[in-house]
Amino acid sequence: MNEKNRRIEPKTHAGAISQFSLEFVRPGLLPSSHNRLLGGLQRMRELADYDAAVQFSEDDAKSEIEDARAFAMEAQGLLTREGWLE
C-alpha cells in the first residue's frame, strides 16, 4: 500500500495528537508549536465540556481562533505540497 494511502485511525483525541506529532512534527514537516497548540486546544475543549465553572474571554477565543486558522493554512499547504490534497 502506498504510504500516503495507509489508514491510521487513532481511537482518542490524545492518540490523534500523538500521531500528528509522529507523522508531522518529529520529521520536521511542521513546527512543534503546532503540537502544543493542538494539545492546548484539546485541554480547553475538555474544560469547556466538563467544568461548568470555566469561562473563556472573547480575547482568548479570538487568539485561539487566529492560531487555529494559521495552523490550518500551514497544514493545508504541507498536505497539498506532499500530494495528500489536490
C-alpha positions in Angstrom: 0.0 0.0 0.0 1.2 3.5 -0.9 2.5 5.3 2.2 0.1 8.1 1.6 -2.9 5.7 1.4 -2.3 3.9 4.7 -5.1 4.0 7.2 -4.2 5.2 10.6 -7.2 5.7 12.9 -6.4 6.8 16.4 -9.1 5.9 18.9 -8.8 9.0 21.1 -8.1 12.7 20.7 -4.8 12.2 22.6 -4.0 9.4 20.2 -4.6 11.7 17.2 -2.4 14.4 18.7 0.3 11.8 19.3 0.1 10.5 15.8 0.2 14.1 14.4 3.5 14.5 16.3 4.9 11.3 15.0 3.9 12.0 11.4 4.5 15.7 11.1 6.4 17.3 14.0 9.2 14.7 14.6 10.2 14.6 11.0 10.3 18.4 10.9 7.5 18.9 8.5 5.6 21.2 10.9 6.9 23.1 14.0 6.5 21.7 17.5 4.4 24.8 18.3 1.6 23.2 16.3 1.7 20.1 18.5 1.5 22.3 21.6 -1.4 24.3 20.0 -3.4 21.1 19.4 -2.8 19.9 22.9 -3.8 23.2 24.4 -7.0 23.4 22.3 -7.9 19.9 23.3 -7.4 20.7 27.0 -9.6 23.8 26.6 -12.3 21.8 24.9 -12.3 19.3 27.7 -12.5 22.1 30.3 -15.4 23.7 28.5 -17.2 20.3 28.2 -16.7 19.1 31.7 -16.3 22.1 34.0 -19.2 24.4 34.2 -17.3 27.0 36.1 -14.7 27.5 33.4 -15.1 30.7 31.3 -13.1 32.0 28.4 -12.8 35.6 27.4 -13.6 36.9 24.0 -10.0 37.9 23.6 -8.8 34.4 24.4 -11.2 32.9 21.9 -10.2 35.3 19.2 -6.5 34.5 19.8 -7.1 30.7 19.7 -9.1 31.1 16.5 -6.3 33.1 14.9 -3.8 30.4 15.9 -6.1 27.6 14.6 -6.5 29.4 11.3 -2.8 29.8 10.9 -2.3 26.1 11.8 -4.9 25.0 9.2 -3.4 27.1 6.5 0.1 25.8 7.1 -1.1 22.2 7.4 -3.1 22.5 4.2 -0.1 23.9 2.3 2.0 21.0 3.5 -0.6 18.4 2.6 -1.0 20.0 -0.8 2.8 20.1 -1.5 3.2 16.5 -0.4 0.3 15.3 -2.7 -2.2 14.4 0.1 -4.6 17.1 -1.1 -5.2 18.5 -4.6 
